[in-house]
Amino acid sequence: MFRPSSHLFLAVFVFFGLAHLMPQTAQAAEPLKALIVDGQNNHGVWPVTTQMMKRYLEETKLFTVDVATAAPKGTDPNFKPDFSKYAVVISNFGHGAAPWPEETQKAFEAYVSGGGGFVVIHAADNSFPEWPAYNEMIGLGGWGGRTEKDGPYVYVNKDGELVRDDSKGNGGNHGAQWEFPVIVRDAEHPITKGMPTEWQHTKDELYDHLRGPANNMQVLATAESQVTGRNEPMIFTINYGKGRVFHTPMGHAEYSMECVGFITTLQRGTEWAATGKVTIPIPSDFPTADKTSSRAMPRE
């Protein structure tokens, strides 16, 4: 009599234990919701690059991606995404973008400071120079009248030291597009962990003279500018309140975004901004110190 009762008790215990765990497992497996915001960008290729980023993120099976597009000119009074629905927001805005409605700005500030993830891609750091909270979120920016009033230049010197340079001057510049080496400066951060110490990025604009508040900012990788001779930040993060921000100035055009280094950085940076962790592996076709690597994006 004792043995069957023990087995019955064990079976009931296991059943209810598994029943308790099953909803949690199902919930954990649900994709993260991501939102790409776009609509005003000095880069005419932005509708293509938005779709490229959407595809790259959805290919990981970790994300479902929506797109919210503002009117092409002026402040769009109807641009009011519900940021609270998303684990992470990716900006594909650019230079000259009109300010968002004040209500939308405040909602976004609350979203990020409250723990929402934010991803800044290329010319998104040109946007909204007169929005103080946005400048804090992106850490560094360029163009749009940014000067020493907006914060220091930030770069890594020849000795590998992070420099905050308060010199006067405009923020934002780049030379001719070229293939350039990216140097990983923090090999232990979840975004860059496992990347080669040096890898070749495909043809792109290498931003230099970016400046901004640069508070709570961590530089993960740099590239040496042919213009300044400085090691300019190429992959970095910012903590804004409880929110995590991932920022890369790379990604000028579709051929820049076809770089496997960019794709992987976008995917891993977005996962980190959304969750604080990275599970996406470094792919076997990741670029090396001697060779670029690209994946041709099918054109619709």
C-alpha positions as CSV (number, residue, x, y, z in Angstrom):
1,M,0.0,0.0,0.0
2,F,2.8,2.4,0.8
3,R,4.6,2.1,-2.6
4,P,1.6,2.9,-4.9
5,S,0.7,5.8,-2.7
6,S,4.2,7.2,-3.0
7,H,4.1,6.8,-6.8
8,L,0.7,8.5,-6.9
9,F,1.9,11.4,-4.8
10,L,5.0,11.8,-7.0
11,A,2.9,11.8,-10.2
12,V,0.6,14.4,-8.8
13,F,3.5,16.6,-7.6
14,V,5.2,16.4,-11.1
15,F,2.0,17.1,-12.9
16,F,1.2,20.2,-10.9
17,G,4.8,21.3,-11.0
18,L,4.9,21.1,-14.8
19,A,1.5,22.7,-15.1
20,H,2.9,25.6,-13.0
21,L,5.9,26.0,-15.3
22,M,4.2,25.6,-18.6
23,P,2.7,29.1,-18.8
24,Q,6.0,30.7,-17.8
25,T,7.9,28.7,-20.5
26,A,5.3,29.7,-23.2
27,Q,5.6,33.3,-22.1
28,A,9.4,33.3,-22.2
29,A,9.3,31.9,-25.8
30,E,7.2,34.8,-27.1
31,P,9.1,37.1,-29.4
32,L,10.0,40.5,-28.2
33,K,8.0,43.4,-29.7
34,A,10.2,46.0,-31.5
35,L,9.2,49.2,-33.2
36,I,11.2,51.0,-36.0
37,V,10.3,54.7,-36.2
38,D,11.1,56.6,-39.4
39,G,9.7,59.0,-42.0
40,Q,12.1,61.9,-42.2
41,N,15.7,61.3,-43.1
42,N,18.3,63.1,-45.3
43,H,19.3,59.6,-46.6
44,G,16.9,58.9,-49.4
45,V,17.4,55.1,-49.0
46,W,15.7,55.1,-45.6
47,P,12.6,53.1,-46.7
48,V,14.9,50.4,-47.9
49,T,17.1,50.4,-44.8
50,T,14.1,50.3,-42.5
51,Q,12.9,47.1,-44.3
52,M,16.4,45.7,-44.1
53,M,16.6,46.2,-40.3
54,K,13.1,44.8,-39.9
55,R,14.1,41.7,-41.8
56,Y,17.4,41.3,-39.9
57,L,15.7,41.4,-36.6
58,E,12.9,39.1,-37.5
59,E,15.3,36.6,-38.9
60,T,16.6,36.0,-35.4
61,K,13.1,34.7,-34.3
62,L,13.5,36.8,-31.2
63,F,11.5,39.8,-32.5
64,T,8.4,40.8,-34.2
65,V,8.8,44.3,-35.7
66,D,6.3,47.0,-36.4
67,V,7.1,50.3,-38.2
68,A,5.7,53.7,-37.4
69,T,6.3,56.3,-40.1
70,A,5.9,60.0,-39.6
71,A,4.6,62.4,-42.3
72,P,7.4,63.3,-44.8
73,K,7.6,67.0,-43.8
74,G,7.0,69.1,-40.6
75,T,5.9,68.0,-37.2
76,D,3.3,65.3,-37.7
77,P,0.6,65.8,-35.1
78,N,-0.6,62.2,-35.7
79,F,2.8,60.6,-34.9
80,K,2.0,59.1,-31.5
81,P,3.2,55.5,-31.3
82,D,2.3,53.6,-28.2
83,F,5.8,53.0,-27.1
84,S,4.7,51.0,-24.0
85,K,3.7,48.1,-26.2
86,Y,7.4,47.5,-27.2
87,A,10.5,46.1,-25.6
88,V,12.7,48.2,-27.8
89,V,12.4,51.2,-30.3
90,I,14.8,51.6,-33.2
91,S,15.2,55.0,-34.8
92,N,15.8,55.4,-38.6
93,F,15.2,59.2,-38.5
94,G,18.0,61.5,-39.8
95,H,19.3,65.0,-40.3
96,G,16.6,67.7,-40.6
97,A,13.8,65.7,-39.1
98,A,11.1,67.9,-37.7
99,P,10.5,67.7,-33.9
100,W,8.0,65.1,-32.7
101,P,4.8,66.4,-31.1
102,E,5.5,67.5,-27.5
103,E,3.2,64.7,-26.2
104,T,5.2,62.1,-28.2
105,Q,8.5,63.5,-26.9
106,K,7.3,63.2,-23.3
107,A,5.9,59.8,-23.8
108,F,9.2,58.6,-25.3
109,E,11.3,60.1,-22.5
110,A,9.1,58.3,-20.0
111,Y,9.3,55.1,-22.0
112,V,13.2,55.0,-22.1
113,S,13.8,56.3,-18.6
114,G,11.3,53.8,-17.3
115,G,13.2,50.9,-18.7
116,G,12.5,50.8,-22.4
117,G,15.2,49.9,-24.9
118,F,16.3,52.4,-27.6
119,V,18.5,51.8,-30.7
120,V,20.2,54.7,-32.5
121,I,21.3,53.9,-36.1
122,H,23.6,56.2,-38.2
123,A,21.9,59.5,-39.0
124,A,19.4,59.1,-36.1
125,D,22.2,60.8,-34.1
126,N,21.8,63.9,-36.4
127,S,18.2,64.3,-35.3
128,F,16.5,66.6,-32.8
129,P,19.4,68.8,-31.7
130,E,17.1,71.0,-29.6
131,W,15.6,68.1,-27.6
132,P,17.7,67.9,-24.4
133,A,16.5,64.5,-23.3
134,Y,17.1,63.0,-26.8
135,N,20.7,64.3,-26.7
136,E,21.1,62.6,-23.3
137,M,19.7,59.3,-24.6
138,I,22.0,59.2,-27.7
139,G,25.1,60.2,-25.8
140,L,26.8,61.7,-28.9
141,G,25.4,63.5,-31.9
142,G,26.3,65.6,-34.9
143,W,25.2,68.3,-37.2
144,G,22.0,70.3,-36.6
145,G,24.0,73.2,-35.0
146,R,25.6,71.0,-32.3
147,T,28.6,72.7,-30.8
148,E,30.5,72.8,-27.5
149,K,27.3,73.9,-25.8
150,D,26.0,70.3,-26.3
151,G,28.9,68.5,-24.7
152,P,32.5,67.3,-25.4
153,Y,33.9,65.4,-28.3
154,V,34.5,61.8,-27.3
155,Y,37.2,59.5,-28.8
156,V,39.9,57.1,-27.9
157,N,43.5,58.3,-28.2
158,K,46.6,56.4,-29.3
159,D,47.2,55.1,-25.8
160,G,43.7,53.5,-25.7
161,E,42.4,56.1,-23.3
162,L,38.9,57.6,-23.5
163,V,39.1,61.3,-24.1
164,R,36.4,63.9,-23.4
165,D,37.5,67.0,-25.3
166,D,35.8,70.3,-24.5
167,S,37.3,72.1,-27.5
168,K,35.1,74.5,-29.4
169,G,33.7,73.5,-32.7
170,N,30.9,72.0,-34.6
171,G,29.7,68.4,-34.0
172,G,29.5,66.0,-36.8
173,N,31.7,65.2,-39.8
174,H,32.9,62.4,-42.1
175,G,35.3,61.8,-44.9
176,A,34.8,59.8,-48.1
177,Q,33.1,56.4,-47.7
178,W,35.5,53.5,-47.4
179,E,36.0,50.0,-45.9
180,F,37.5,50.4,-42.5
181,P,38.6,48.3,-39.6
182,V,36.5,48.2,-36.4
183,I,38.5,47.7,-33.2
184,V,36.7,46.1,-30.2
185,R,37.6,48.0,-27.0
186,D,35.5,46.0,-24.6
187,A,35.6,42.3,-25.4
188,E,33.5,41.4,-22.3
189,H,30.3,43.4,-23.0
190,P,27.5,41.1,-24.1
191,I,27.2,42.9,-27.5
192,T,30.8,42.6,-28.5
193,K,31.7,39.4,-26.6
194,G,33.1,36.8,-29.0
195,M,33.8,39.3,-31.8
196,P,37.3,39.4,-33.3
197,T,39.4,42.2,-31.8
198,E,39.5,43.7,-35.2
199,W,37.1,43.2,-38.2
200,Q,36.6,44.9,-41.5
201,H,33.4,46.8,-42.1
202,T,32.1,47.3,-45.6
203,K,31.9,50.7,-47.4
204,D,30.4,53.3,-45.1
205,E,30.7,56.8,-43.7
206,L,32.9,56.9,-40.7
207,Y,31.5,59.7,-38.5
208,D,33.9,61.9,-36.6
209,H,33.7,64.9,-34.3
210,L,30.5,63.6,-32.7
211,R,29.8,65.4,-29.4
212,G,27.2,65.4,-26.7
213,P,26.5,64.9,-23.0
214,A,28.1,61.4,-23.1
215,N,26.8,60.6,-19.7
216,N,26.7,57.0,-18.5
217,M,28.2,56.0,-21.8
218,Q,30.4,53.0,-22.5
219,V,32.5,52.7,-25.7
220,L,32.6,49.1,-27.0
221,A,34.3,49.6,-30.4
222,T,36.0,52.3,-32.4
223,A,37.4,53.0,-35.9
224,E,40.3,55.3,-36.8
225,S,39.1,58.3,-38.8
226,Q,41.2,59.3,-41.9
227,V,40.1,62.9,-41.2
228,T,40.9,63.2,-37.5
229,G,43.4,60.4,-36.9
230,R,41.3,59.6,-33.8
231,N,39.6,56.4,-32.8
232,E,36.0,57.4,-33.1
233,P,33.2,55.5,-31.3
234,M,31.5,53.0,-33.6
235,I,29.6,50.8,-31.0
236,F,28.6,52.2,-27.7
237,T,25.9,52.1,-25.0
238,I,24.2,54.7,-22.8
239,N,22.2,54.2,-19.6
240,Y,19.3,56.6,-19.5
241,G,17.3,56.2,-16.2
242,K,16.4,52.6,-16.2
243,G,16.6,52.3,-20.0
244,R,19.3,50.9,-22.1
245,V,20.5,52.6,-25.3
246,F,22.5,51.0,-28.1
247,H,24.1,53.4,-30.6
248,T,26.1,52.8,-33.8
249,P,27.0,55.5,-36.3
250,M,27.4,52.8,-38.9
251,G,24.8,52.0,-41.5
252,H,24.8,54.8,-44.1
253,A,23.3,52.9,-47.1
254,E,22.0,49.5,-48.1
255,Y,25.5,48.2,-48.9
256,S,26.7,49.3,-45.5
257,M,23.9,47.4,-43.8
258,E,24.6,44.3,-45.8
259,C,27.9,43.9,-43.8
260,V,27.6,40.9,-41.6
261,G,29.4,42.9,-38.9
262,F,26.6,45.5,-39.0
263,I,23.9,42.9,-39.1
264,T,25.3,41.1,-36.1
265,T,25.9,44.3,-34.2
266,L,22.3,45.5,-34.9
267,Q,20.8,42.2,-33.8
268,R,22.9,41.8,-30.7
269,G,22.7,45.5,-29.8
270,T,18.9,45.4,-30.1
271,E,18.6,42.3,-28.0
272,W,20.8,43.9,-25.3
273,A,18.7,47.1,-25.4
274,A,15.5,45.1,-25.0
275,T,16.7,42.6,-22.3
276,G,20.1,43.5,-21.0
277,K,21.4,40.1,-22.3
278,V,22.6,38.7,-25.6
279,T,21.9,35.2,-26.8
280,I,22.4,35.7,-30.5
281,P,25.7,34.1,-31.5
282,I,28.5,35.5,-33.7
283,P,27.9,33.9,-37.1
284,S,30.5,31.8,-39.0
285,D,30.6,34.4,-41.8
286,F,31.5,37.3,-39.5
287,P,34.2,39.6,-41.1
288,T,37.8,39.1,-40.1
289,A,40.7,41.5,-39.6
290,D,41.6,40.9,-43.3
291,K,38.3,40.5,-45.1
292,T,34.9,42.1,-45.2
293,S,31.8,39.9,-45.3
294,S,28.4,40.8,-46.8
295,R,25.0,39.2,-47.3
296,A,23.2,40.5,-50.4
297,M,19.7,41.7,-49.4
298,P,17.0,40.6,-51.8
299,R,15.3,43.6,-53.4
300,E,11.5,43.7,-53.6
